[in-house]
Amino acid sequence: MINLKKCVFLQSQLEYLGHIITAEGVQVDGKKITSMVQWPKPANVRELRGFLGLTGYYRRFVQNYGKIARPLTNLLKKDAFQWNDETQQAFDSLKKAMTMVPVLRMPDFSQPFVIEADASGFGIGAVLMQEGRPIAYHSQLLSKSSQQLSAYQRELMAVALAVKKWHHYLMGHHFIIKTDQKALKYLLEQRVMDGEQQKWVSKLLGYQFEIRYKPGRENSAADALSRRRGESEFQAFSIRQCEELTDWDKKVQQDEQLSEIYRELITEKCTRPG
């Protein structure tokens, strides 16, 4: 039988497990936000764990949560608790971020899900979306060994971990993965893979999806989640993709000296040394 004391009807919003559910979507309970903002500066690891536990419960609402909280999570290591200007700034930034969390869209299983994933030299980021509105954010810092992987392998890892994170939404449904690593478009057509690639590809088996290329400048949400301070020197590296050859060829044709060398090469009449 229904216990009427535990039931409510005709409500415009509903509080459930620390979330407020409305017709617009899901948002954080304002009382919890107030608790975070008023949280005093932690004096020890136990108090810091309490703060991170509360904010971490809502990390799906916060873009770039892992990056913001990293100076604080580092203090949880053995004998590492030492409050300084950097940790105070992270503490204040995380409080501010929690006051600006968006209203997340409620999932609609009649509509396709979209994952935008990206990886930098230090972390990965992903956004689960429908019709351009976020359902959840995810960010994760990479281990030292993972940082040594190639850009392709890190991008593949970002995709696989995002699918695993949101498998309860994706299993049994066709969904779209957007990435700025164009080579991933042909992921399921590739035959030669090393052990690392096989490990991540195996985690995608059983899902129905297609991978679409989205240039990094258009993939701003996931890109921002994967970025962190101190990696700007790596942003100067790039990998030439086949789609750039057309532009490259045009530039060669516009250069008088290069175009002359090009004509000699294709006619096998080049006598230049080297």
N, C-alpha and C positions, 0 to 999 in steps of 0.2 A: 504494500500500500504506500501511497505518497504521504510523506510527512509535510504537512502544510507549513509548519514552523520553519522548515528549511527551504521553502520555495518562495520565489518572487515572480510576479507577472507584470507585463506591460511596462517594462523598464527601458529607458532610453540608453542606459549604460549598465554594465555589469562588472563588478570587481571579482577577479578570479586569479588566485595564486600570484598576487602582487601585480597584476595587470588590469587595466581598464579596457574593456571591450565595448566598442560602440559601432554604429553603422559605418563610421569612417575608417575603422581599423582597430589596431591594438596599440595601446600606449602604456607608458610606465605610470604606476600609481603615484600621484603627487605627494602622498605622505612619505613614500620611500625616498623621493627626490629630496624632500625637506630634511630627512634624516642624513642623507649623504652630504648635503651642503653644510649642515651644522656639525658634522663629524669633527671632533678635535684632532689636532695633530697627534699622530700615533707616537707613543713613548716607547713601544717595544714591538717585537714581531707579532705577538698575539693580537694587539690592537690593530696593527696593519693588516693582518689576515682578515680580521672582521670587516674592515673597510673594503678590501679587495674582493672579499666574498660577496658583499652586498652589491658593489658596482659590477662585478663579474657576472652576476645573475642577469644583468640587463645588457651584457656586452653585444648581444645581437642587434641592439638599437644604436650602438655607437660605432660610427665609421672610424677606423684606425685605432680601436681600443688597445690593441696589443702594443702599438708604438707609444701611445700616450702613457700607458701603465708600466712600461718596461723598467724605468729607473726604480719604480716601487717594487716590482716583482723580483728585481735583483737583490733587494734587501732581505728577501726570504731565505737566501742561501745561508749556510752555516757561518756564523760569526761575521756576517756581512752588514748587520744593521748599523748604519751610521747616517744619520739625517744631515743633509746639507742643502745647499741652494738648488741643486738639480732635482733632488727628490721633493723639495718643497714646491718647486715649479710644476713638477709632474702631478703632485697632490692637488694643487690648485687647478691645473688644466683639466684633470679628470673630473673634478667637481663641476667645473664650467661645462664640460662636454655633457655631463649627465643632465644639465638643465636645458640642453638644446636638442634632446633626442627627438626624432621624428615620430609621426604616427605611422606605424607599419601597416601595409596592406594585409588584409585577410586573404589567405590562399583560396583560389577558385579552381577546383580540379577540373572544371570544364574548359579552362584556358591553359595554353602552354606555358610552362615555366621557362625562364631564361636565366642562365648563369653567366655572369661576366667575371672572368678570372684573370689574374695577372700576377707576375712574379718579378721581384727585383733581386739584387744581389744579396739581400739580407732578409727578405720576408715574402710572404704570399698574401694575397687579398682576394676576396670574392664577394659578389653581391647576388642574392637570389631575388629575382624580379618577376613581375607580371604587368604587362601593359605600361612599362616604364616606371612603375612604382616599386620601391624596395619592400621585400618581405622580411629579409634578414641580412645582416652583414657578418662577415667572418674575416679575421686576420690572424696571422700566425708568424712568429719569427722563425727563421731557419737555423738549424744546428750548424756547427762549424763544418761538418762533413757535407751537409746539403748545400752550403754556400759555395763549395768547390765544384758543384755540378755545372754542366753547360746550361746556357739560357734555355735551350729547348727542353732539357730534362726538368728544370725548375718550373717552366710553364706547364709541362705535363703533370708534374706533382701538384701544382696549384689546382688544376682541373680535377684530378683524381680525389684530392682531399676535399674539395668543395662538394663533389658528388656524394662522397661518403658522409659528409657532414649533414647533407639535406636528403639523404636517401629515402626518408619516410615521406617526403613530398614527391620524389621523382620515380620511385619504383612503380612500374606498371604504366607509366605515362611517357609520352614522347616529349622531350624537352630540347632546348637549344643551348649550346655552349658558345659563348663569344670570347675570343682571345686575340691578342695582337701578335701571336706567333703563327704566321701563315702556314708554316710547315705542318702544324697540327691539323689542318683541314684534311690532310691525307693520312691521318693517324691509322685508321683501320685498313688502309690499302697498302701500308708499308709491310714489307716482308723481312727486312733485315733489321733486327732490333737487338740491342745489348741487354744484359741481365737487368739493369736498372729500368730500362724502358718496359721490358716485359712485366716487371713487378707492378708498375703503375697501370699499364694497360689491362692487366688481369683484374684490377679493381673496378674497371668499367664494363666488364662483361656482364651481360644480362640486362643492361639498360638500353632504352631506345632513345637515341639522341642524334643530333647532327651538329657538327662544329662549323662555325662561321667565323671568318676573319673580320676583325674590327680593329682599325688602326689605333695605336696607343693614344693619340690625341683625342679620340672619340671614346676611349675606354677609361675615362677619368676617375670614376668611382673606385673600380677595382685597382687601378694603377695607384691611386693615393693610399689605399689600404696596404699595399705592398711596400711603399716607400718609407724610408726613415732617414734621419739626419746623418750626414757623414758619408753618403754614397755617391755624391755628385760626380766624383772622379770617374765612376764606372759608367755614367750616363753618356760619356763621350764615345763609347764603343758601339759599333753597330755591325750587323751581319747583312751582307748584300743578298737580297732575294731576287728571284727571277723576274718578278713583275717590274723591277727597276731597270732592267736591261733596255727597255724601249726608251726611257728618258736618257739613259747613258748614251745610247746610240745617237740620239738627237744632238746631244752635246758634242759628240765626236764629229758629227757632220758639220756642226757650226764652227769647229776649229779647223782652220786651213791646214795647219801642219799635221794634225792627227788624221784628218780625212784623207790626206795624201798617202800617209803610211797605211791607212786602212785599205785604200784601193790597191796599193802595191801587194799587200798581204793576200787579198782574196784573188788576185790575178797571178800570184806566185812569182811576181817579178821584183820582189823586195831584195835589194842588195845592201841594205843598211846593216852595219855590224850589230850583233846582239839581237 
